[in-house]
Amino acid sequence: MSKLKIEHKPRGTLLYAKGQPADAMYFIVQGTVEITGEQTELVGRGALLGALDFLNQLPRSQSARCITDTDLFVITKNNIISLFQTQPRFGYAVLKAVAAEAVGSEQAKAEPEPAKLQPLTLEQVLPAGHPQFEITAPSEFDNYTFYTNAVCPVCAAEFPAVRLRESRLITKRVAPDFRVLYENMEPLWYYIWVCPSCSYAYPHKQFNKLSHVRALKLRNSKDAGNCSFTFSPRRTLDEVFLSYYLTLNTFNLVEAAPHLFGNLWMRLVWLYEDCDQPEWAADAAEKALQYFQESLVSGRRSDAGDQRLYIIMAELHLRLNQKEEALRCYMEAANLRQGNARYCRLAADRIQDLRSH
């Protein structure tokens, strides 16, 4: 293409900032760019950036930053005439993109600002009929926790978050479904961090690992950030369940992988069993099993990872009185000879136990 070459911009490159002179417009060939103005949006391949400001010689009304490595055409006053003369089809595509941007700009001005969502209540976050508990974390838990400063990757709010003193945890036993039970402490109560400003909730070890794209998706979602809760210094059991269901909401919004859903529902199984809520535990077991089965098909793991997953699924089948399905999963785990020898023995022992009853 005459006088028009693809330019490569590394991730994080600022293409232009609001208020700067508009000396070019950009056509994205490959990659993703974040546009920030009154709202923030992501644009990708085929998008034309900054055209109206450039053609009208106005200061930049938005900022644009590459959030991935990006390839693009840079169209300036020095090559735009040559572009239309030598590449009329591309020039026509540029004109269409300019027209679409102009129409979108006018529509945005005409549309009324959407009404703000009202904060949600506890009852609206939890499922209908969810049991309520007048239980607070035992004082013994304080010996295994401390506060750390957390920064929300969605709204950038800073807040104190509870972290575990893992070196103090003493293991009592490990259940057949790999749940680790500890002396005088239940880490499930503090497994989730919740931002008090925007309600972003995620397992604490992955809280800050949310990708930029997913964080932006949460900021722009109409279903995110419309509730905020201040958790007690010593969590109540209601707050524990609330944190898990807020995380399920986050997972849905970011379209999290099936194994993340499965792991969360598995922990809810354990919590409901601790609270003597068999019907809710069974419902959580069904959901955990569904996501683990999906993960088994769609995900990639080592043989040892598959063994572990089969054993967990077997334990969920047992909770649902599905003995034959449980045996089948245990046999799959036992037959993966390239996996973990301990998992093979565990599966074989469980098969023997089931066949003897």
N, C-alpha and C positions, 0 to 999 in steps of 0.2 A: 504494500500500500504506500503510495508516494507520500514522502515526508511525514508519514504517520507510522511510528514503530511502537510495538508493545513495550511498556515499561514495567519493570518488576518492583513492587513495593513490599518490604518486609512487614511482618506483623507488628502492629503498634505505630506504624507511620501515620503522622498527621498530614492529611492531604491539604486541608485548609481549616482555618479557625473563623468563628463568627466575628464579623467586623473587618476582616481583611479585604483588600481589593480582590475582585474576582477576575483573575487573569487567565483562567482556563476552565474547561469543563471536562469531565472524566467519564469514559465509557468502560464499564467493567467487563473484562474478558473472562476472568476466573478469580474467585475469591469472595470474601464477604467484608462489607464496610458498614460501620456504625454511623448513622446520621443523627446528630443531636441538635435540636432546636427547641421549640415549645414541647415537642415530644421526641422520644428516641425510637428509632427503628433500624432494622437490619436490611440491607439490600445486597443483592448478589449479581450473578452473571446476567448481562444484558441491560443492567440499569445505567442510566445517565445521571451523573451527579453535577449539581451546581450550574445547570444550563441557564435558568432564568436570570440568575445574578450575573452570569458571564455575558449573556447576550444583551442585557439591559445596562451593563456596566455599573452595577450596584454593589455595595459592600456585601460580603457574605452574610446571609441570613441564618446560616446553620454552620455547624462544624462537621467534619468528616474524618474518621480515623479507620485505618485498616485493622480489623481484628483477626484476620488470617493473612498469610502471605497472599498478595493480590497482584494480578496482571491486568493492566488497563491501557487504554489509549488516552493520551492527553491531547485535547483539542484546544488550540490557542488561536489568537488572531493571525498568527504567522502561517498556520497550515489549514485553516478552515476553508479558505477559498479553494485551495488545491484539492482538499478532500471532496468537496462537492463537484468539482470538475472531473476528477479522475475516478472517483468511486461514488457514482450517483445513488446506487442502491444503499450503500452505507449511509450516505447523506440523508436519504429518505428515512431510514431507520432513526437517525438522529432527530429529524424533524418530528416524527411520530412521538418519540420519547419526550421532546420538548413540549409538544401539544398536550400530552398526557399529564406532564408535571404542572402545566399551567391550569388545566381543568381541575386537577386535584387540589391545587392551591386555592382556587376560587371556591370549591366545594367546602374546603376546610374552614374558610372564613364564614361561610353561610351557615354551617352546622352549629347548633347551640352546644354549649359545653355540657357533657353528660353529668347527670346528678351523681353526687358522691354516695357511695354505698355506706350503709349504716353498719357500725361494728356488730359482729356476731356475738351471741351469747354462748355460754358453755353448752346449753341444751341444743343449740343449732349446729355445733361442731360435732358433738357425739351422736351416734345413731339413735333413732327413735327407740325409746324404752330402755336405754342404757342404764344399768344400775348405778346408783350413787353411793358413795362411801364416806363415812365420817372417820377416816383414818389418816393419820399423819406419819411421815417417816419416823421411825424410832430414833431416839437421841444417840444410840450407838452408831448410827450411820455417819454422824458428824466426825467420828474418828477416822473415817476413810475418805473424806472429801475436803476439798479446798476450793477457793474462788480464783478464777483467772479472768483476765480481760479478753472478751471476744469482740470481734468486729463482723457485723452482718455483711455477707457478700452481695446481698440484694439492695439494701437501703443504706449501707455504710454506718449504721448506728453502732455505737459501742455500748456494751452491757456486761455486767458480771455474770459469769457462767460457772457452773459447778463442774469440777474435774475430779476424777477418782485418784486416790493415792494407791495405785495398783500394787506397789511394793508391800503394802500392809495386808493385802487380801490373803486369806488362808483358805485353801480349797478343802471342802469337806468331802465331796465326791463329784464324779462326772456321770450324769444320767445317760442312758442308752441313746438319747437323741442329741447328745453332746452338750446339753446344758450343764454349765459349771455352777455348782452350788457352793457358797462360801460361808464361813463362820461370821455371824453377826452383821452381814451386809448383803444387800441385794442390788447389784449394779443396774438391773433393769429400770430402777426408779430414775436413774440419771443418764440413761442411754441417749436421750434426745436433748439437744439444745434448741431453744425457741427464742427467736428475736422478739423482744417485747414491743418493738416499734412497728414491725410489718408482718409478724406471725410466720415468717419463714422458719420452718422446722426441719431438722435433719439430724441423723446420728452424729454424735459429737466428733468422732474421729474423721468424718468426711465433711464436717460443717463448712470448712473453708475451701474445700476442693471443688465447689460448684463452678462449672465452666462459665466464662463470660457470656456466652450465647444463652445458656440456661438462666443465668441471673437476669439478663435483659428480658427474657421471656416472662419471668416471674414479675418483674417490675411492670411490664405492659399488660399483664393478665388482669381481666376484670374480676377474677375470682381470688386474686392474691392481695394480701395487704389490707383486707377489709375487716380484720379483727385484730385486736391486741390484748394480751393478757399479761399481768404481772404475777409471776410465780412466787410462791411463798419461799422464804429462806430454807425452810425444811418442807420439802414438797408434800402435798397431800396426794392420796391415791387418785382422786378425781383429776388432779393436775397431771399425774403420770399418764392416765389414759388420754387426756386431752392432748398431751404432747405427741402421742403416737398417732392419733387421728389427724392432727395438723400435719404430721409428716406424710401420712397417706395422701393428704390433699396436695402437698408439695410434689410427691412422686407422680401423682396424676398429671399435674400441670407441666412437669418437665419430661413426662413420658419415660420414667425411670425403667431400668432393665428389670426383667421378671424376677431375678434372684434377689434384688433389693426388696421388692414387695414380699417375696416369700420369707426372707429373713425377718422382716418387720412383723408379718402376721404370725410367724413362729414365736416371736417374743410375746405377742399378745396372747397366744395359746398359754404360755407359761404364766403370764400375769393373771389370766382368768382362772386358771387352775389353782393358783395361790389364793385367790379370793373365793374359791368354792362356787364358781359360776360355770357349771358343766355345759349348759346350752350355748353360752357365749364362747366357751372354749372350743366346742365342736364346730361352731360356725367359723371361728378363726382357723381351725385346723383344715377345714374344707378349702378355705381361701389360700392358705399357705401351700397346701398340696397342689392346688390348681396352678399357682405360679411356679412352684418347683418343677412340675411336669413340663410347663412351658419352657422353663430355663434348661431343662435336660435336653430338649429338642433344639433350642435356638442358641444355647451358649456353648463355649468351648472350655474344657477343663482337662486336667491330667486324669489318669486312671484313678489315682487316689481321691481326686476331687469328685469324680463320678461315684466312687464307692461311698464317700461321705454323704453325697446327695441321696443315693439309693437308701442308705440306712435311715436318714431323716424321713424320707418319704414312707418307708416301712413303718416307722413309729407313728407317723400321722395316720396311716391306714389302720393301725391297731386302735388308735383313739376313736376311729370311726367304725369300729367293729368289722373291719374288712380284712379278715385273717388271710384269705388266699392272696389278695393283692400284696399284703405285707410280706408273705412268704416269697412271692415272686421277686419283690424288690431286694429282699435279703439274699436270695440266690444270685441275683445279678451282681450284688456287691461281692459275694464270696467267690464268684467265678472270674473276677477281674484280677488275675494272678500278677499282672504287672503293677498293681497298685500297692497299697500299704498293707503289710503283713498283719498288723494289729487290727485293721479294719476287716480283713478276711476272717480272722479268729472271732472278732465280735459278731460278724454276720453269721458265721457257722454256729456259734453258741446260741444266738437268738433263734436260729432255725431249729436247733435241737430242743430248745425250751418250748417253742410253739408246737412242735410235733408230739411232745410228751404230754401236752395238756388237751 
